[in-house]
Amino acid sequence: MSSQASDKEASTHAGEPELKKANPVYNAHVDVSSIDERKLLRKIDIALIPWLSFLYLLSFLDRTSIGNAKLYHLTQDLHMTDKQYLLTLTIFFFSYAIFEVPSNVFLKRLRPSIWLSVLMLFWGIMMTLQGVVHNFGGLMGMRWMLGTFEAGLFPGVNYYLSCWYKRSEFGIRAAMFFSAATISGAFGGLLAAAISNMEGIGGKPAWAWIFIIEGLATVIAGVASFWIIQDFPDTARFLSEEERTFVVRRLQGDDQFSAGGEKLRWKYIFQSLLDWKTWVTMIIYCGSDAPLYAFALFLPSIINQLGMLPGSRFKATPANLLTVPVYVFACFVTCCVNYAADRWGHRGYFNLAFLSLGAAAYIILIASRNAALSYFAVYLATCGIYPVIPNTIAWTSNNVEGSYKRSVSLAMTISFGNINGAVSSNVYRAPDRPWYPLGHGLVLMYIGLGLIFSTIYLLALKWENAKRDRGERDEIIGDESGEGKNEKNGRFATVEDAKREKGDEWSGYRYTL
């Protein structure tokens, strides 16, 4: 008898999600029949999403505000060349990418309320110190340290959220969290325009005050986070024992077998490193993440340069303000797309559709010599960048089981996308203005990679699910004699052992398309 044949049994308590046979009931002594699932989800959403989104807003604001500061004479005051400015953007991505994977492992080992808060506190300090540097070397050092401490937030929170929600619920939460990036884009332009009025106060220029004010806000939020950020479901203080038990059981019923706890074993990390899915999703993610950084860092400059055309009068502050409606539109599209992907599934098809829109946008940007048409294409470009990022993260998370394996896979995927930000942050060169054909062309190349590898991933998952449906991946359970074809899939005492040892490679697990 295959593992699939033994994989059906209703829960033993009313109101519980369906659990798999031979999978022991988590906290079997706890009665959860009185739990209202909808009310519990709302309670979790309110406790987690708003504050985490606010933290990411600060994070993205801190890393990209250098683009706004540049419009207020940052490079001139520090006597920096265009090449040196690009290097200050690049160095951030190296430290950011290097520390993402170890940070996610630490997050799992430690309490999120401690680890994430410490990271925030220190990156806020680094952000503030950017406002007191006097030369290129000082700014480079602060940007490296900023990347080091910011590295843990985005992959850490996405992994953390995946430990709270079912696979069909994760996408919209990841999108709401990520939407803070779009809001920070809009808010960053408004805030930079407002802070610019502090020019000369304390003998400091406007660009220095942008770093100082935003950095101090992050420091305050980091301190507050010690009391606001919640821990994992099985230890969360804001839930009762019955509610914690219910959350873990519903996750286990969604094939997240490790929700009840998992000890760190190097085997789980190596499983992630050797999993073909990790390497494919890394390329899919960089197909939208590398364009994201190019877009966020250079949108104010692109709009400002369009203003250099005859008959236009854009200056620094109006250029910053013109970025606001672009980001508002991006936020709306991101949430709508990922809500639909959660509801209807088929995340791969959403990737293909919206990456295609992004490709069309950059073809227009390359070909256009009209400011109005290029500004329209900027809106279209957001459709191929912003909604695809949380959808790809959800797609990656949905297809990896094992809490440590998922933490490493998500961190590797996000890290590879971010290291490519070091490339995309160097391609919008001053000599190419106002149309930046090299920058737009490289972004188009990344979007093309996203399209190609999304197609490969989708077809490969379909092929693997079909093999499981035909029984070709069935394990031998207990004393079953088994056919010869099943020996290579392993022999296990129980279905629970098969799930724990094989994770998403277990024959009863179905990949999300």
C-alpha positions in Angstrom: 0.0 0.0 0.0 1.4 3.4 -1.0 1.6 6.5 1.3 -1.2 8.1 -0.8 -3.6 5.3 0.0 -3.2 6.0 3.7 -3.5 9.8 3.4 -7.1 10.5 4.3 -8.7 10.9 7.7 -10.8 13.6 9.2 -9.7 15.4 12.3 -10.7 14.1 15.7 -12.1 17.4 17.0 -14.9 19.4 15.5 -13.6 22.7 14.0 -10.1 21.3 13.2 -8.7 21.3 9.7 -8.3 17.9 8.0 -5.1 16.1 9.1 -3.2 13.3 7.5 -3.4 9.8 8.8 -0.5 8.7 10.9 0.4 12.3 11.6 0.0 12.7 15.4 -2.4 15.4 16.5 -0.5 18.4 17.8 -1.3 19.0 21.5 -3.8 16.2 21.4 -5.1 17.1 24.9 -6.3 20.6 23.8 -9.9 21.0 22.6 -10.1 23.6 19.8 -13.7 23.1 18.9 -14.7 26.6 20.1 -12.2 28.4 17.9 -13.7 30.6 15.1 -11.2 30.3 12.3 -12.1 33.6 10.6 -11.8 35.6 13.8 -8.5 34.0 14.6 -7.1 34.8 11.1 -8.2 38.5 11.5 -6.5 38.5 14.9 -3.3 37.2 13.5 -3.4 39.6 10.5 -3.8 42.6 12.8 -1.0 41.5 15.1 1.5 40.7 12.3 0.9 42.5 9.0 0.6 46.3 9.8 3.8 46.5 11.9 5.9 44.3 9.7 4.8 46.3 6.7 5.7 49.5 8.5 9.2 48.0 9.2 9.7 47.2 5.5 8.5 50.6 4.5 11.3 52.0 6.7 13.8 49.5 5.3 13.1 50.2 1.7 12.9 53.9 2.4 16.4 53.8 4.0 18.0 51.9 1.2 16.6 53.9 -1.6 16.5 57.4 -0.1 20.0 58.0 -1.5 18.3 58.4 -4.9 16.2 61.3 -3.5 19.2 62.7 -1.6 21.2 62.8 -4.9 18.8 65.4 -6.2 19.7 67.7 -3.4 23.5 67.9 -4.2 24.8 64.8 -2.3 27.4 64.0 -5.0 28.5 67.6 -5.3 28.9 68.2 -1.6 30.9 65.0 -1.1 32.9 65.7 -4.3 31.9 62.3 -5.8 32.0 61.3 -9.5 29.1 59.6 -11.2 31.1 56.3 -11.0 31.6 56.7 -7.3 27.9 57.3 -6.7 27.1 54.1 -8.5 29.6 52.3 -6.3 27.8 53.5 -3.2 24.7 51.9 -4.6 26.5 48.7 -5.5 28.3 48.0 -2.2 24.9 47.8 -0.4 23.8 44.8 -2.4 26.9 42.7 -1.7 26.6 42.9 2.1 22.8 42.6 1.8 23.1 39.4 -0.2 25.9 37.8 1.8 24.1 37.9 5.1 20.6 36.9 4.1 20.9 33.1 4.3 22.7 33.1 7.7 20.2 35.6 9.1 17.3 33.4 8.2 18.9 30.4 10.0 19.4 32.7 13.1 15.8 33.8 12.9 14.6 30.2 13.1 17.0 29.5 16.0 16.2 32.7 17.9 13.0 34.6 18.7 11.9 36.9 15.8 11.0 39.6 18.3 14.7 39.7 19.4 16.5 39.1 16.1 14.5 41.4 13.9 14.5 44.2 16.5 18.3 44.1 16.9 18.8 44.2 13.1 16.5 47.2 12.9 18.1 49.1 15.7 21.6 48.8 14.1 20.6 49.6 10.6 18.8 52.7 11.8 22.0 53.8 13.4 23.9 53.2 10.2 21.3 55.2 8.2 21.6 58.1 10.6 25.4 58.2 10.3 25.1 58.5 6.6 24.0 62.1 7.3 27.3 63.0 9.0 29.8 61.6 6.5 32.2 64.0 4.8 33.5 62.0 1.9 33.0 59.1 -0.5 34.8 56.6 1.7 32.6 57.3 4.7 29.5 56.9 2.6 30.8 53.6 1.2 31.4 52.3 4.7 27.9 53.2 5.9 26.2 51.7 2.9 28.1 48.4 3.5 26.9 48.3 7.1 23.4 49.3 6.1 23.2 46.3 3.8 24.6 44.0 6.5 21.9 44.8 9.0 19.0 45.2 6.6 19.8 41.8 5.1 17.6 39.9 7.6 14.3 41.7 7.4 12.8 40.9 4.0 13.7 37.2 3.7 13.2 36.8 7.4 9.7 38.2 7.4 8.6 36.3 4.3 9.8 33.1 5.9 8.2 34.1 9.2 4.8 34.8 7.5 5.0 31.4 5.7 5.1 29.8 9.2 1.8 31.4 10.1 -0.4 31.0 7.0 -1.6 28.2 4.7 -0.2 28.1 1.2 -3.4 29.5 -0.3 -3.3 32.4 2.2 0.3 33.4 2.0 0.4 35.4 -1.3 -1.8 38.3 -0.3 0.0 38.6 3.1 3.3 38.7 1.3 1.9 41.2 -1.1 0.6 43.4 1.7 4.0 43.3 3.4 5.8 44.0 0.2 3.4 46.8 -0.7 5.3 48.8 1.9 8.0 49.1 -0.8 5.6 50.8 -3.1 4.3 53.0 -0.3 7.8 53.9 0.7 8.4 54.9 -2.9 5.5 57.3 -2.8 6.2 58.4 0.8 9.9 58.8 0.1 9.3 61.4 -2.6 7.0 63.4 -0.4 9.2 63.1 2.7 12.4 64.1 0.7 10.5 67.1 -0.6 9.4 68.1 2.9 12.8 67.5 4.5 14.5 69.5 1.8 13.1 72.6 3.6 15.6 71.9 6.4 18.4 73.0 4.1 21.1 74.8 6.2 19.6 74.0 9.7 22.5 73.1 12.0 24.8 73.8 9.1 23.8 70.7 7.3 22.5 70.4 3.7 19.1 68.9 2.8 20.5 65.5 1.8 22.1 65.0 5.2 18.8 65.7 7.0 17.1 63.1 4.7 19.4 60.5 6.1 19.3 61.7 9.7 15.5 62.1 10.1 14.7 58.8 8.4 17.5 57.0 10.3 16.2 58.2 13.7 12.7 57.1 12.8 14.1 53.6 12.2 16.0 53.5 15.5 12.8 54.4 17.4 10.8 51.7 15.5 13.6 49.1 16.2 13.3 49.7 20.0 9.5 49.5 19.9 9.7 46.2 17.9 11.0 44.3 20.9 7.5 44.5 22.3 5.5 44.5 19.1 6.9 41.8 17.0 5.4 38.3 17.8 7.2 35.0 17.8 6.4 31.8 15.9 2.8 30.3 16.3 3.7 27.7 18.9 5.0 30.3 21.3 3.2 33.5 20.3 2.2 35.5 23.4 -0.9 37.1 21.9 -2.6 33.8 21.4 -4.2 31.4 23.9 -3.0 27.8 24.1 -6.1 26.7 22.1 -5.5 29.3 19.4 -1.8 28.4 19.1 -2.8 24.7 18.8 -5.4 25.5 16.2 -2.9 27.4 14.0 -0.3 24.6 14.1 -2.9 21.9 13.3 -4.3 23.8 10.3 -0.8 24.3 8.9 -0.1 20.6 9.3 -3.4 19.9 7.5 -2.0 22.0 4.7 1.0 19.7 4.3 3.3 22.0 6.4 4.3 19.0 8.5 7.1 20.9 10.3 4.7 23.5 11.8 4.8 21.8 15.1 8.5 22.2 15.5 11.7 21.0 13.8 15.2 20.6 15.2 18.1 22.1 13.2 19.9 19.4 11.2 22.4 20.2 8.5 20.6 17.7 6.3 17.7 20.2 5.9 20.1 23.0 4.7 21.8 20.7 2.2 18.3 19.6 1.0 17.7 23.2 0.0 21.1 23.6 -1.6 20.7 20.5 -3.7 17.0 21.1 -4.7 16.7 22.1 -8.3 13.7 24.3 -7.5 15.8 26.6 -5.4 18.1 27.4 -8.3 15.3 27.9 -10.8 13.3 30.2 -8.4 16.5 32.2 -7.8 16.6 33.2 -11.5 12.8 33.8 -11.6 13.1 36.1 -8.7 16.1 38.1 -10.1 13.9 38.6 -13.2 11.8 41.1 -11.2 14.0 42.0 -8.2 16.9 43.4 -10.2 14.5 45.6 -12.2 12.9 46.7 -8.9 16.1 48.2 -7.6 16.9 49.9 -10.9 13.4 51.3 -10.9 13.4 52.5 -7.3 16.9 54.0 -7.3 16.6 55.8 -10.6 12.9 56.7 -11.0 13.4 60.2 -9.6 16.4 60.8 -11.9 14.6 59.4 -14.9 11.6 61.7 -14.4 14.0 64.6 -13.7 15.9 64.0 -16.9 12.8 63.8 -18.9 12.3 67.4 -17.6 15.5 68.4 -19.4 13.6 68.1 -22.7 12.7 71.4 -24.5 9.6 73.0 -23.0 9.7 71.1 -19.7 10.4 72.6 -16.3 10.8 69.7 -13.9 13.2 70.3 -11.0 14.2 68.1 -8.1 11.1 68.5 -5.9 8.6 68.2 -8.7 10.5 65.1 -10.0 10.2 63.5 -6.6 6.5 64.3 -6.4 5.8 62.8 -9.8 7.0 59.4 -8.5 4.1 59.3 -6.0 1.2 58.3 -8.3 3.5 55.7 -9.9 4.0 54.0 -6.5 0.3 54.3 -5.5 -0.6 52.5 -8.7 2.1 49.8 -8.1 0.6 49.2 -4.6 -2.9 48.7 -5.9 -1.8 46.3 -8.7 0.4 44.3 -6.3 -2.4 43.6 -3.8 -5.0 42.8 -6.5 -2.8 40.4 -8.4 -1.7 38.5 -5.3 -5.2 38.3 -3.9 -6.3 36.8 -7.2 -3.3 34.3 -7.2 -4.2 33.1 -3.7 -7.9 32.7 -4.7 -7.4 31.0 -8.1 -4.0 29.5 -7.7 -1.8 29.1 -10.8 0.9 31.5 -9.6 3.0 30.6 -12.6 0.5 31.9 -15.1 0.2 35.2 -13.2 4.0 35.5 -13.4 3.9 35.0 -17.2 1.1 37.5 -17.7 2.6 40.3 -15.7 6.2 39.8 -16.7 5.0 40.1 -20.3 3.4 43.5 -19.4 6.8 44.5 -17.9 8.6 43.5 -21.1 6.2 45.6 -23.2 6.8 48.6 -20.9 10.6 48.5 -21.3 10.3 48.0 -25.1 8.3 51.2 -25.1 10.9 53.0 -22.9 13.7 51.9 -25.2 11.9 53.0 -28.3 10.1 56.1 -27.0 11.5 59.7 -27.5 8.3 61.2 -26.1 8.2 62.3 -22.4 4.5 61.6 -21.9 4.7 58.1 -23.5 7.7 57.3 -21.4 5.9 58.4 -18.2 3.0 56.1 -19.2 5.4 53.2 -19.8 6.7 53.7 -16.2 3.3 52.9 -14.9 3.1 49.8 -17.1 6.6 48.7 -15.9 5.3 48.5 -12.3 3.0 45.7 -13.4 5.9 43.6 -14.5 7.9 44.2 -11.3 6.0 44.8 -8.1 3.2 42.2 -8.2 5.6 39.5 -9.5 8.0 39.7 -6.5 5.6 38.6 -3.7 3.9 36.1 -6.2 7.3 34.5 -6.8 8.1 34.5 -3.1 4.8 32.8 -2.4 5.3 30.4 -5.3 8.7 29.4 -3.9 7.4 29.0 -0.3 4.4 27.0 -1.5 6.6 24.4 -3.0 9.1 23.8 -0.2 8.3 21.9 3.0 10.5 21.7 6.1 10.9 24.9 8.1 14.7 25.0 7.9 14.7 24.0 4.3 12.1 26.7 3.5 14.0 29.4 5.4 17.2 28.6 3.4 15.4 28.3 0.1 13.6 31.7 0.5 16.8 33.4 1.7 18.8 32.0 -1.3 16.1 33.0 -3.8 15.9 36.6 -2.4 19.7 36.9 -1.9 20.4 36.0 -5.6 17.8 38.6 -6.7 19.4 41.2 -4.4 23.0 40.5 -5.6 21.8 41.3 -9.1 20.7 44.6 -7.8 24.4 45.4 -7.7 24.3 45.0 -11.5 21.1 46.9 -12.2 22.2 49.8 -9.9 25.1 50.5 -12.3 23.5 50.7 -15.6 21.6 54.0 -15.5 24.7 56.1 -16.4 24.8 59.9 -16.6 26.1 59.8 -20.2 23.0 57.9 -21.3 20.5 60.5 -20.1 17.7 61.4 -20.7 16.6 58.1 -22.4 18.9 55.6 -20.7 18.9 52.9 -23.4 21.5 50.7 -21.7 19.6 50.7 -18.4 16.2 49.9 -19.9 17.8 47.2 -22.1 19.4 45.4 -19.2 16.1 45.5 -17.2 14.4 44.0 -20.3 16.9 41.2 -20.3 16.2 40.4 -16.6 12.4 40.3 -17.3 13.1 38.0 -20.2 15.0 35.6 -17.9 12.0 35.7 -15.5 9.7 34.8 -18.3 11.9 31.9 -19.5 12.5 30.4 -16.1 8.9 30.8 -14.9 7.9 28.7 -18.0 10.5 26.1 -17.1 9.5 25.9 -13.5 5.8 25.7 -14.3 6.3 22.8 -16.8 8.7 21.0 -14.5 6.2 21.1 -11.6 3.4 19.9 -13.8 5.6 17.0 -14.9 6.5 16.1 -11.3 2.9 16.3 -10.1 1.9 14.0 -12.9 4.5 11.4 -11.9 3.1 11.5 -8.3 -0.4 11.1 -9.6 0.7 7.9 -11.5 2.3 6.5 -8.3 5.8 6.7 -9.6 7.0 8.4 -6.4 5.2 6.2 -3.9 7.3 5.1 -0.9 7.0 1.7 0.8 5.3 2.1 4.2 5.7 -0.3 7.1 5.6 -4.0 6.2 4.3 -3.5 2.7 6.0 -5.8 0.2 6.1 -3.0 -2.4 6.9 -3.3 -6.0 10.4 -3.0 -7.3 9.8 0.5 -8.7 9.1 1.9 -5.3 12.3 0.7 -3.6 14.2 3.7 -4.9 11.7 6.0 -3.2 12.5 4.7 0.2 11.0 2.5 2.9 9.6 4.1 6.0 7.9 2.9 9.2 5.0 5.3 9.0 3.7 8.0 6.7 4.8 10.6 9.3 8.4 9.4 9.0 8.2 9.7 5.2 6.8 13.3 5.5 9.4 14.3 8.0 12.4 12.8 6.1 11.4 13.7 2.6 9.5 17.0 3.0 8.1 18.2 -0.3 9.6 15.1 -2.0 7.0 13.0 -0.2 4.7 11.3 -2.7 1.6 12.8 -1.2 2.8 16.3 -1.6 1.5 18.3 -4.6 3.3 21.3 -6.0 1.5 24.6 -6.5 1.5 25.6 -10.2 
